[in-house]
């Protein structure tokens, strides 16, 4: 009985320790080959990384594959993290690079991304049709109609809650350019929402 109590206490302590460990500390351990730290980092960020990629590639199987590649890269290159940004920002930078590479490889069909989105909209499922009655579904539909550059900004700021500086690091552009794109993205989105029957978007 005492052994069971001791094991449970150790397990609870392990959970607490994992929760209290920063992403930076986890990367240090991963660089030393610690698989447990890799599992903890993966469990913290895999859903966010997957959703970020999915919004770019719009293919669940491809998004899952690319997300796995991101964390495989982390396992291999954890020692290259220089700490100049948050770990989550670094992860999304890797994810963005992989998603853009995958999109470039698919463009041999000579169909631009906007046309692909319009084609996808016509193949709506019954569930998606029902969803369109909700504000969130209308918002997602309007975001999908933005240009790729503006959609990317909205995605990072609103869905991933990244600051202007972090967005700049992920995309590789100056903060001033991020602000400019954000201004026009919000303006275009407001017009789309108005056309869809929503007068304003909360800041």
C-alpha positions in Angstrom: 0.0 0.0 0.0 2.8 2.4 0.9 4.5 1.6 -2.5 1.2 2.5 -4.4 1.0 5.8 -2.5 4.6 6.5 -3.2 4.1 5.8 -6.9 1.0 8.0 -7.1 2.7 10.8 -5.3 5.7 10.5 -7.7 3.3 10.5 -10.7 1.5 13.6 -9.4 4.8 15.3 -8.8 5.9 14.5 -12.3 2.7 16.1 -13.7 3.2 19.2 -11.6 6.8 19.4 -12.7 5.9 19.0 -16.3 3.2 21.7 -16.0 5.7 24.1 -14.3 8.4 23.5 -16.8 8.8 26.3 -19.4 9.0 25.6 -23.1 12.5 26.9 -23.1 13.5 24.4 -20.4 11.9 21.6 -22.3 13.8 22.5 -25.5 17.1 22.4 -23.5 16.2 18.9 -22.3 15.1 17.9 -25.8 18.5 19.0 -27.1 20.0 16.6 -24.7 17.8 13.7 -26.0 15.1 13.7 -23.4 12.1 12.0 -25.0 9.8 12.8 -22.0 10.3 16.5 -22.6 9.6 16.0 -26.2 6.3 14.4 -25.3 5.4 17.3 -23.0 6.2 19.9 -25.6 4.2 18.0 -28.2 1.1 17.7 -26.0 1.2 21.4 -25.3 1.5 22.6 -28.9 0.5 19.9 -31.4 -3.2 21.0 -31.7 -2.2 24.7 -32.3 0.4 23.8 -34.8 -2.0 21.4 -36.6 -4.8 24.0 -36.8 -2.4 26.7 -38.0 -1.2 24.4 -40.8 -4.7 23.3 -41.7 -5.8 26.9 -42.2 -3.1 27.3 -44.8 -3.2 23.9 -46.7 -6.9 23.1 -46.2 -6.2 19.4 -46.2 -6.5 17.4 -43.0 -4.2 14.5 -44.0 -1.5 16.9 -45.3 -1.9 19.1 -42.1 -1.4 16.0 -39.9 1.7 15.0 -41.9 3.2 18.4 -41.8 2.5 18.9 -38.1 4.4 15.6 -37.4 7.3 16.9 -39.5 7.4 20.1 -37.5 7.9 18.2 -34.2 10.4 15.8 -35.9 12.4 18.9 -36.8 12.2 20.1 -33.2 13.6 16.8 -32.0 16.4 17.1 -34.5 17.2 20.8 -34.1 16.2 21.8 -30.6 19.8 22.9 -29.9 19.5 25.6 -32.7 16.8 27.5 -30.8 18.4 30.8 -29.8 15.7 32.2 -27.5 15.0 35.3 -29.6 11.3 34.6 -29.6 8.8 32.5 -27.8 9.0 28.7 -28.4 5.4 28.8 -29.8 6.5 31.5 -32.3 9.4 29.4 -33.4 7.2 26.4 -33.9 4.7 28.4 -36.0 7.7 29.7 -38.1 8.7 26.1 -38.9 5.1 25.2 -39.5 4.6 28.1 -41.9 7.7 27.2 -43.9 6.6 23.6 -44.3 3.0 24.6 -45.3 4.2 27.1 -47.9 6.6 24.5 -49.3 3.8 22.0 -49.6 1.5 24.6 -51.2 4.2 25.4 -53.8 4.6 21.8 -54.6 0.8 21.5 -55.3 0.7 24.5 -57.6 1.7 22.5 -60.7 -2.0 22.5 -61.6 -1.8 26.2 -62.3 -4.9 27.1 -60.2 -4.4 30.0 -57.8 -5.3 29.7 -54.1 -8.3 32.0 -54.3 -9.9 29.8 -57.1 -9.2 26.7 -55.0 -11.1 28.2 -52.1 -14.0 29.1 -54.2 -14.2 25.6 -55.6 -14.1 24.2 -52.1 -17.0 26.4 -51.0 -19.3 24.9 -53.6 -18.7 21.4 -52.2 -20.2 22.3 -48.8 -21.3 19.4 -46.6 -24.8 19.4 -44.9 -23.1 20.0 -41.5 -21.3 23.0 -42.9 -24.6 24.4 -44.4 -26.2 24.2 -40.9 -23.1 25.9 -39.4 -23.5 28.9 -41.7 -26.3 30.2 -39.5 -23.9 30.9 -36.7 -21.8 34.0 -36.5 -18.6 32.0 -36.1 -19.2 30.1 -39.3 -19.9 33.3 -41.2 -16.7 34.8 -39.8 -14.7 31.8 -40.9 -16.3 32.0 -44.4 -15.4 35.7 -44.6 -11.8 35.1 -43.4 -11.4 32.5 -46.1 -12.3 35.1 -48.8 -9.4 37.4 -47.8 -6.2 37.4 -49.8 -3.6 34.9 -48.6 -1.5 37.6 -47.0 -4.4 39.2 -45.1 -5.8 35.8 -44.1 -2.5 34.9 -42.6 -2.4 38.0 -40.5 -5.9 37.5 -39.2 -5.1 33.9 -38.5 -2.0 34.7 -36.4 -3.4 37.6 -34.5 -7.0 36.4 -33.7 -6.8 32.6 -33.7 -3.2 32.3 -32.4 -3.2 35.5 -30.3 0.3 36.6 -31.6 1.5 40.1 -31.1 2.6 42.3 -34.0 6.2 41.6 -33.2 5.7 37.9 -33.1 3.8 37.9 -36.4 6.6 39.8 -37.9 9.1 37.1 -36.8 6.9 34.2 -38.0 6.3 35.7 -41.5 9.7 37.5 -41.8 8.4 41.1 -42.3 8.9 44.3 -40.3 6.3 45.1 -37.6 5.3 48.2 -39.6 4.3 46.0 -42.5 2.4 43.7 -40.2 0.4 46.8 -38.9 -0.3 47.9 -42.5 -1.5 44.5 -43.6 -3.6 44.3 -40.4 -5.3 47.6 -41.1 -6.3 46.6 -44.7 -7.2 43.0 -43.6 -9.6 44.4 -40.9 -11.1 46.8 -43.4 -11.6 44.1 -46.0 -13.0 41.7 -43.4 -15.4 44.4 -42.1 -16.8 44.9 -45.6 -17.2 41.1 -46.1 -19.0 40.8 -42.8 -21.3 43.7 -43.6 -22.1 42.0 -46.9 -22.9 38.8 -44.9 -25.3 40.7 -42.6 -22.9 41.4 -39.7 -22.4 45.1 -39.1 -19.3 45.1 -37.0 -16.6 42.8 -35.7 -15.4 43.1 -32.1 -11.8 44.3 -31.8 
